[in-house]
Amino acid sequence: MTPSDAGVTISRMRNIRKRASRPAAGDGALRLEESAAYELGRTFRRLNRAFSAALRPHGLSAVQANILITLWQGGPRTIGALQKYVAQSSSTLTGTIDRMERAELVRRVPAPRDRRSILIEPADWPAARRAEVVETLLATEKTFFGALDDGERKRLLTLLQKVDPGD
């Protein structure tokens, strides 16, 4: 096969792939460029990568920071209550809490009113270190959503809360 033949073959394969990936007219196929769910998922993954990169110098992942912020603001919580705030499955959250406990970021403690229940509480952090993490989160969010003005950001938040009002 000559280089010219190889180029023609590759070109034909690309055209076949393009035709196969295009939905036929009127077949009701999902158009990704028109899917809010697809775009929201894409945006979440990019935002999560941005947060993870920004938090790496603090020794935290985006998920760990989300859990810590929830605990710092709301106090100790059961795994079930924490699960509602961070929107993770029970098994995923338990694994994350296990890793955070080994890293001494959180502790499991008996609930004062029900010894059968366990609370997750944040480890003691100096106020300055906590403030650095919060500032990193705020700065990363501001940068990530920099294309939106304040009104658009508030509207986006309102729409997201409307779609998933939580429990």
N, C-alpha and C positions, 0 to 999 in steps of 0.2 A: 504494500500500500504506500503510495506516495504521500508526502506531506499535504499536497493539495487534496487528495482523496480523504485523508484523515480530517482535514478542515471541513469538508462537505459533510462527512459522516457526523461530526460533532454538531454542526449547524442543524442537520436534520433531527438529531436527537433532542436538541434544545427546543426546536419547533414542536416536536411531538409532545414533549413534557409541558410546554406552554399550553397547547391545545387541551391536553388531558386535565390540566389544573383549572382551566376556565369552566365555570358553570355554564351549562346550556341555557339559552334564553328562556325565561319563564319556568325554570325547574324549581324555583323556590329555594335555591341554595343560599347558604349563609354568605354574605359579602362582608368580609372582615373589616373593610374600611367603613362600613355602616353599622358595626356592632359596638355598642357602648361597653358590653361585657369584655370583649376582646381588648379594647383600648384601655379600659380600667385595669385589666390584668397586666398589660404591658407597662402601663404607668406605675403600677404598684411594684413590679419587679425592678424597674429603673430606680424608683424612689428607695426601695429597700437596699439596693446596691450603694446608692449615695449615702444613706445613713450608716450602713456597715463600714464603708470606707472612712467616713468622718469619725466614727466611734472607735475605730481600731486603735488609735493612740491611747484611748482610755481603757483598753482591754475588754471592750464590750462589743457584742453584736447588736444589731437593731432590735431583735426580739428581746434580748436581755435588758436593754435600755428601756424598752416599752414596759416590761414587767416591773423594773425598778421604779420608773416614774409612777406607775399605777400604785405601787406600794408606798412610795414616798408621799404621794398626795392623799391616798385613801386609808393608809394604815394597813396593818396585817390583815390578810384575807385567807379564807379556805381556798383550796385548789378550785372548787366549783365556782366560787364567787370570782376568783381571778380569771377563770376560763371565760366568763361572760364579758369581761373587760378586754381581754387580749384576743378573743375570737380564735382560739386554738383548740384542737381536739384534746380530749383528756390525756391520751397517751403521749401526744407531742408535748403538751405542757408539762406532764410529769417528767419526761426525759429532760426537758429544758431546765426545770427546777432542780433535778438531780445534778446536772452539770453545774448550775449556778451555786448549789450548795457545796459541791466539791471545790469550787473556786472561791468559796467564802464570800459570795455576793448576797446570799440569802440564808435564812435558817428556818428549819421546821420547829415549831414550838407548840406545846399543848394549848388548846383553847381554854381560857380561864373559866368559862361557864360550862364547858362540856369536855371532859378529859378524853372522850372518845374521838373528838375532832382535833385536827391539826391545822394550825395557821402557818402561813408563809409570811415571814417578816424580812425586811431588808436588813443586811448587816449594817453595822455602824459605819457611816462614812463622814468624814469631815465636811462641814457645810460648804467650804470652798470647792471641794472635789465634786460635790453634788451640783453646785452652781455651774461648774465647767461643763458637766454632762448636759445639763439643761440648756446652756448657752449653745453648745454644739448642735443639739437637736433643733433649736430655734433658728440658728444661722443656716443650717442645712435645708430646713424647710423653706426659709425665705429665698434662698438661692434657687432651689428646685422649682418653686412656683413663681420665680421672678418675672415671668412673662405676663402674669395676672396682676391687675391692680387690686387694691384692697376690697372693692366692691365685688369683683369677680371671685376673689378667694372666699369671701363670705358666702356668696351665692353657691359656689362649688361645695362648700361645707354643708350648707343647708340642703342641697340636693342629695348629697351622700347620706346625710342623716335621715332624709325622707325615704330614700330607697331602703336603708337598713336602720330602723330606729333602735335596734338593740332590744334588750329585754327590760 
